[in-house]
Amino acid sequence: MERYQRPLFSYLGRMGFSQAQAEDLAQETFIRAWQHLGQYDAHRAEFSTWLFTIARRLALNELERAGNRLETHWGEDPPDVASHDATPLEHTEQHEQQRRLQAALKRLPPRERSLLALAYSQGLDMQAIAHIEGCSVGAVKTRLHRAREQLRHWLGA
């Protein structure tokens, strides 16, 4: 389970949970996985895909319960947008870009945040994302496209 702990924290952080909330949800994910281990079918999906499916359900339920009032967190590994050779002005501009992106991500519905987190922070392939999200690969591609377009619109890019 240790090998899945960091990716789960990262995913949950990008879904909008604080470190403490992500730890609680990850722990609950592992408990549920242990309780339902007999239901896992290795022929249908990899273990990590099954685990992220459990985490996604728990995260979406928590977001609904909280009224989607959570902040977007990058977790332990924030994107490295600042170049070491950048000037102070460039650092400021990069920081502002990151702040605007986080604000735009926060505006997305939780299901779209989940999709983007799975695709970009976890680097999962479309088939795995489709399995976790409970939809077709075509639907994943369409939803990803729409989420990216919405972000572009909000960011004026």
N, C-alpha and C positions, 0 to 999 in steps of 0.2 A: 504493500500500500504506500510505502514511502516514495516510490517512484512516481506516484500519481498526485502526491500532496501538493507540490509546487505548481504543476499545471492547473490543478483545481483552484488553488488560491488565486492564481493569475486570472483565470477565467471569471471567478466570482468577483474579483476586484474590478474587472472591466465591466461587469454587469451593474456595478454601482454600490457594492458593499464595502464597508470599512474592513480593516484587517480583522477585528474581533468578530464581526458578523460573518466574514468569509471563513474564518476558522470554525465557527459554530456550524455553518452550513456544510463545510467540508467534512466535519466530524459526523454530522447527521447523514451525509451521503455515504460515508464508509459504514455506518451502522446499518443503514437500509440495504446497502450492497451485501453486507454479511448476512442479514436476516433473509434476504431473497436470493442468496447465492445459488440455491437449487434451481432457480428459474432462469439462470443465465445459460444461454445457448451459444456456444462458441462457433457454431455453423452460421448463425445469423449476423453476428457482429463481434468485433474485437472487444476485449474486456474494457479497454479505455473508452470505447464508444458507448458501451452499456453504462459505465460509470458516469460519463458526462451527461447521459440521458437522465439519470437519476438526479444529478446536480442541477441540471437545467429545470427540471420539474420543481424541485425544492426552491430554487432561486425565483422562478416566476411566481410561485405561490406566495413567497415572502414579499416580493415586489407588489403583488396585488394587495396583500394584507396591509402593507405600509403605504399604499396609495401612490406608489412610484415616486416617493419623495426622497430618494437616496442620491448621494453624490456619485459621480463617476470617478473611480480610483484606478490608477494604473498598476497598483499592487507593488510587488517587490522589484519589478523590472520595467520602469517607465521607459518610453521610447527615447532614445538618445538623439534628440534633435539638435543639440548644441555641438558645433564643431569646436575642437580645441584651438583652431587657428582663427576663430571668428573674433571680430571686433566687439567691444561692448555694445555698440548699436545693433549689430547682428544678433548677439545673444538676447538682447531685449526684444527684437523682432521675432526671434524663434520662440521665446517664452510666450509672447503674445499670441503667436500662431497656435501653440500648444494649448493655451488657455481657451482660445476660441473653439478649437477642435473638441476639447473636453466639454465645453458648454453645449456645443451642437450634438455631441453624442448623448448627453443627458436629456436632450429634447426628444430623442428617438424613443419609440415605444420599446418596452423591455424585450419583446421577441426579436426586434431588429438589432438591438444591442447584443443580444445573445448570438445572433447569426454573425455579426461582425467580429465579435470576440472569438468565436470558434474558427472563423476563416483566417483572421489576421493574427491574433495573439497565440492561438494554438496551432495554426498552420495545418488544420485538418483538410483532407480532400473532400470534394463535393459529395461523394457517396457517404462518407462518415457523417458529414453535417446533415445530410438528408435523413439518415437513420436517427440521429439525435433529435432533430427537429420534427420527425414524424411526417415527412413530406417527400415529394419526388425531387430528383436532382434538378429537373427543370424549374420547379418551384423555388428551390434554393437559389439558383442563378437569377431568377426574376426578382426575388426579394432582395438579394445582394445588390443587384443593379439599382433597384428603387431606393434602397437605403443609401447607397453611394451618391445617387442623384440628389436625394434630399439633403445630404451633407454638403454637397457642392453648392446647392441653392442657398442654404443657410450661411455658408462660408463665403459666398460670392465668388467662387472659383470657376 
